[in-house]
Every structure is written in C-alpha cells, then in structure tokens.
Amino acid sequence: MKICLLGASGSIGKQTIDVINKFPKDFSLVAFSVGKRTRCISYILRKHPDVKHICIQDKAIANKYKKKYPNITFYSEEKGLLELIRNSDSEMVVNALVGFVGLLPSIEAIKCHKKLALANKESLVVGGDLINSLLKEYKGELYPIDSEHSALWKCLKVDSKDANKLILTASGGSFRKLSRKELENVTPNDALKHPTWKMGHKITIDSATMVNKAFEIIEAGYLFNYPYSKVGVTLHDESYLHSYVSLFSGGYRGEISKPDMRNPIRFALFEGKIPFKTSYFKSLDDLKGLHFHDFDIARFPAINFAKVVLDKKGTMGAILNRSNEEAVYAFLANKIKFLDIEKIITLSLKNMKYIAKPTLEEILEVDRLTKEYAQKLINELGGKL
C-alpha cells in the first residue's frame, strides 16, 4: 500500500512512520507533508527512498529544499496539500493534520479515489454530512485512527446488531481532579501535563476542557450513524479501556490495551483486516485494577457542545471548531483564561449565522466569520486579565 502522510512531523505522523517502518513489505511512504518543522525531512528521506512528493508550509523554505532534492517534487501552503494528494501515486491518505486545515485534504482524498485513514477530527466535526455524502458518491473508504473510534469500530465488527449504545472513555485531562472554582487560574503549563497520553499542545488543551471528547462524540455520530442520545462518556483514569458498547442482550464489549496510538494507526492502515481482540464484561467492576467514574456534565459542560452540533448539524460544527481553535491558541499565548475557552465557544454557537444544509463554500465562509468573531471576543476578554 502506497501511503501519503499529511502531518508527518506531528505526534500521530511520527507514530504512523513507526508503523510503516515496522511493516516495510506492506506499506511504502511515497508522499508526505510537514508544517514548519522541516528538520525531519532528511531523516524521513533516508529511511523512505520511495518518497517523490513533499509539501512544506512555507513557500520560500520549499524552494530551498527543491534545490537540495531535485528529484523530488515540492509543494507549499494549503493548496500544496491538495496538489500533493492529487499528484502522488498513493493509494491511501493518512490525514494527521491538526485543525480546520485538514478538511479540504480529506475531501480531496475521497475525490481522488484514495482510501482515507483519518486522525483529523475536524474533518468530521466541521463537514461530517459532506464527508459522508462524498464517501457514498465516490464509493470511498474511511478508517478512523482515534483510539476511541478504533475501539468502537472493532466492537461493532463483533456485535453490530446487538449494540445499544456507544460509550467513549475519557481520562478527564490534566485537570480531572480540580473543581470548576479551581480552574479559574490554571496556566497553559498546567494544562499541558496530561496524565496518560503524550500529544500535541492543542489536543492536550482540548482534553483538559473536554472539547476533545465533544469532538469525539460528534465523530462517533457521523462514523457509526448514532444520535447524541446513543453516545455516552465514562471517566477512566488509566486509559486502558479505549471505549466500549453496551449490548441489548446485557453486558458490554470493549477494547482493553495499553495507551499506544500505534495500535489504532496499524489497524487503520491495514483497513481493519488484521486480527484484533475485544473483551466482553458484565460490568465495569469486573475490570480489576482499572478505575472508572460517572461523568458529571456540570463539571465538564463542554460535552453539551456535541449535543448542539449533532442535533442541529449544518454549520454548527464549523462554528464550534473555529471558535475553539482561536480560543485554545489564545489561551496557550496567555491572552485569555482557561474558562474563557468555553465562554467564547458558547457565544459563538449562539450568535454566529446558522445554515442547515451548507455548501462547502458556505462552510468556509462561516469558518472565516467565526474566526473574526472569536478574535473580537478574545480581545475583549483579554482586556479583563
């Protein structure tokens, strides 16, 4: 399988390369993109001589690499991501980009009849209906990389007709032991200390706010065609039970393994066609040595954002995503407080224009307008620090 990897310098990208390295007879890296962290390019090329196409964010830097590697075609900026997909002879696109920038590459991969292994949550949060429509039109294939959705995928392979409800597990993030009051003055450095996973900065903050889990509920809704009422959350300290399903016949089925993203990456790259193991249990109490807690929505109100998006759909996902992106990066830059992230999202969902059945162009426009509105709120809240 020839692979085009988007986001090769990020956490998921690096682990995807680990998987490709482990299975050289099954996978060949032929194209990849990096953002600003270009130092990894020479290392990747030494290990993967089949690479003929590379996209770099900065055009000037891309031009320098063109001179260094004349036998490789280089692309730049966001349009370069689409050209990379279009022009490489890859059979599968692994989308490990972070943020809204991942939406158009997911669409391009489907339109180019390439299999899509998806780690970019925003593609479904922002354009779930659009992505599913294109998958039908182009007879496309999408394989989730998130550990939670990979686990649900496996469970549904075993018990699809018996599955009553999907249950996502959540670590609770860096602040899971803090009260709402104690969250008022936490810092970015505090938030980046995740208890079980080592991830990029944005997703670590999303985990602390639980917006990440709201995104995953939305993803599950689009991936498996389940309404919000049929997707639940359980807090789980160790992150060993990746997610599970409750069964009509009684009991539960879940995937239990060490928290290692290489497992769901491998399962997606092999298109779910390799052996896997799920576990049946009558109750969570049967899982000795693992700790679980009921989910308190008053403590983690960001989960409500998922209900808004799945109930109304349309442009709500675009508004949620962009307002969150702007707020998270403002918090990381010490421009706003941690709880201001929720405020900015709430106000954006309430006040931005809603379109029930948007075109791609309308989604892009709502994204732009939401960015402007969120920046205005950030400036107002930042003035109160």
N, C-alpha and C positions, 0 to 999 in steps of 0.2 A: 504494500500500500504506500503510495507516494503522498507525503504529508506537507501541507503548507501551514506553518505555525505562526499565528498572529500573537504578538506579545511574548517573544522568546526571552526577553530579559527580565520578565516578572516571575513571581513565585510559581504560578501554575506553568508558565512557559518553561522554566528551568526543570521542573519535575517531569514535564512532558518529554523533554530531551533525554532525561534519565531513562524513561520508559523506552523511547526509541533506541537508545544505546543498548538496552538490555535485550532487545528483540531485533537485531540487525537483519535477520532473514525475513522478518515480517513487515518492517517499516523502513522507509527511506525518506529522510528530510530533503526536500527539493527547493523549498522556499520558506522564508521567514521574515518577520518584521521586528524591529526594536524601536523603542521611543528615543529617549536621549542617552540611554546607557549603551553606547556603541562599543565599549571595550570588549564585550563578549563576542563580537563578530569574528575576530581572528580565531578565537578558541573554537567556536562552533564550526567554522570552515575547516579547521584541521581535522576535526572528527567526522565531518559530513561533506565529503567531496562532491556529492551529487547536487549540492545547492547551486542553482543558477539564477535565482531571483531574490533580492533583498530590498526591503523598504525601511527607510530611516526617516524619522520625523522631520529633521532639519535638512532643507534642500542643499545648503552650502556644504554641510558635512557629507551628504550623499555624493556630491560631486567629487569630493576628495577621495572617497572610497572607490569611485569609478576608476580613478587613475591607478589606485593600488591594486584593484582586482578587475582588469579589463575584460575578463571572460565571463563576468557576472553582470547581469542587468540590475541596475539600482533604480529605485523609485523613492519618492518623498511625499511627505504631508499626507493628509487623509485620503486624497484622491489616489495616491500611490498604493494604499492598501487595496483598493478596488482593482487597480491595474495588476497588482501582484497576484491576486486571486484569478483574474481573468487570463493572464498570460502564462502562468506557471502550469506545468502539466500534472499538477497534483490531483489526487482522487479524493482526498479528504482535507477539509479545512478545520484546524483546531483554533477556535476563537477564544483566546485567553486575554483579550483586551479588557481594560477596566473602564467602565463608564459608557456614556451615550455613544462614544466613538465606535463602539462595537456593533451598533445596529445595522448600518449600511453594509459592512462586510458580511454579516450573517445573511442579509438579503441577497447580496451578490453571489455568495457561495451557492445558495439554493438555485438562483437563476442560471448559474454556470453548471448545474447538474453535478455539484460536488457534495459529498457527504459532509455533514456539519457536526463536529464534536464541540459542544457548547459549554464554555465556562463563563461566558459573558452574560451575567444575569439580566443586564439592562435590555438586551435584545428582546426578551420575552416580557419584561416589566413594561417597557415602552411600546413594543409592537407585537404583542402576543397574538392578537387576531390576524394581523397582517402576515406574520411568520407562518401561522398555521394554514392560512389561505394559500400562501405560496407553496408550502410543502405539498398541499393537495394538487395544485395546478401543475407543478413541475415533478410530481411523484418523488419528492425529496425525502431524505432520511436525516433525522436529528437525534443525536445521542447526548444526553446530559452528563456533565462532568462533576457538578456539585456532589459532594459525598452524600448529602441527604437524598437528592433525587436519584442518584445511582442506586442507593439502598432501596428506595421505593420502587424503582424500575425492576430490581431483582425480585422483590416481594410480590409484585404484581405479575411477574412471569410465572410464579408458582401458584398464586391464589387470586387471580384477577376477578373471577366470578364470585369469590367468597369475601372480597374486600369491602368492608363497610365504610371505613374512614381512614384517611392518611394522617399519620402523626409524625411531625417533624421534631427532632430533638434539638435543643438549644443549650449551649453552655451558659448563657446568661451574660457572656462577655466579661470585660475587665472589672465591671462594677456590680457584679451579680449579688454581692453581699452588702451593698450600700442601699440606704433608703433614698427616697426621692429628695429629701432635705439634704442629704449628704452629697448629692450630685451637683449641687448648686455651684461649687467652686473647684470642681475637679479640673485637672490640666490635660493637655494633649499627651504629655509624657505618661501620665497616669493611665490614660485610655489605651495607650499602645501596648500595655502589658497584658496580653491575652493569656488566660490560664492554661489553655490546652493546644491552640493552633499557632503556628508561625506564619503570618500572612502579610500582605501589603498594608500600607498605612490606612488607605480609605476603607477597605473591607474590615479592618480591625476596629475602626471607629463605628462603622455600620453595625458591627457585632455588639459594641458597647451600648448603642442606642436601641438596638433590636430592629432597626430598619432593615438590616440584612435578613432577618427572619421574616419580616413582612414581604420582602422581595421574594423569598423562597416559597412563601405561601402562594404568591401570585404565579410564580414559575410552575409550581405543582398544579395549580388550577389549569394553566394552559397546556402543560405537558401531558397530563393524565385526564383532562376533562372532568375535574371535580369542582363543585361550587365551594365557596368560602366556608359554608356550614359543615362541609365534609373534610375539612383540613384543620387539624389541631396542632398544638405545641405542648411539649413536655420539657421541663428543665432537667438537664442531665449533666452532672459535674464532670465526668471523665471523658465524655465524647466517644465512648466505645460503641454504644448503640447509636448507629448513624441515623436511623429513622425506622419506623415500623408501621404496620397496618393492623387495624382491629378487624376481626373477622365476624361475619354474620353467624357462623357456626360456633363462635365462642373462642376466646383466647386471642393471641397476637402472633404476628410473624415479623421479624426484623433482621437486620444485618448487624452482627457484632464483630468488631475488629479494632485493632489499634488505629488511632487517628493518623492516617497517612494518605495524602491525596494521590499518591501514585496508584493506589488500588482503583479508585473510580476512573482515573485517566486511562489506565490499562484496559478497563472494561469497556470504556467508550471507544478507544482506538480499535479494539477487537470487535466492535459493533455488538457487544453483548453475547458473542458466540463462543465464549470460553466458560469452563466450569466455574460455578460460584456456590457459595454456601449461605443459606439463611437459617434462622433458628425460630422454632415455634416455642412459645411460652404462655402459660395460663395467666400470669400477672407479672408486673414489674418486680414484685417481691421475689420471684423465682430467680432473678438475675443477681446472684450473690456477689458482693463486693462492689456493685455499682450503685450509685446514689441518684435518686430522682426526686423532683419536687413539682408540686402542682404549679401551673402557670398563673401568675397574678397579673391580670391585664391592667389593674390600677397602677402597678409598679412599672409595667412595660407597655404604656399606652400606644407606642408606635405600631404595635400589631394592628391597631384599628385602621391604619393606612391601607393594609391589604384588603380589608373589607370594602372600603371605599372604591378601590381600583377594580376588584373582581365583581362588585355589584353593578358599577356604572360603566366600566371599561372605557372605550373611546380614548380620549386624550388624558384621562386621569393618570395613567401610568407615566406618561411623558412629564406631566406636571410634578408628580411625586419624585421621579428620578432627578430631574434637573434641579428642583428646589433643594433636594437632599445633597446632590453633588456640590452645589455652591455653598451650602451651609457647612458641610463637612470640611471643605478646604479652608473656609473662613475660620472655623474652629481650630484647625491644625496650624493656622497662621496667627492664632491668638487674637483674632478680630472680634469674636463673639464667645459667649459662654456655652458650655456643653448643652444645657437645656434649651438654649436658643435654637438649636437644630430642629427640635420638634415644633417650636413656635413658627419658624419660617416655613416648614412643610405644611403645617395646618393652615396658615394664612394663604399660602399659595393654592392649595386644593380648594379653598373656599372662594377665592377671588379671581382666579385665572379662568379664561374662556374655556368652556367645555364643548367638545364636539363628539357626538355619539358614534359616528362612523367616519373617522377621518381618513383622508388620503395620506400617503407618505409625505407629500409636500406640506399638508396641514400639520402633521406631527412635527416636522422640522420647524415650522413657524411657531407652534406652541412652545417648543423647546426654547427657541430664541427669546420669545416674550417672557417666559418663565424665568429665564436667566436674568433678564433685565429687572424683573420684579423682585427676585430673590436678592439681587445685589443692592437694590434700594433698601430692602428690609435689613440687610447686613449692615449697611451704613448707618441706619437709624439705631439698631441695637448696639452697634459698636460704639456709638457716641455715649452710650449709658454705662460703659465699663469704667 
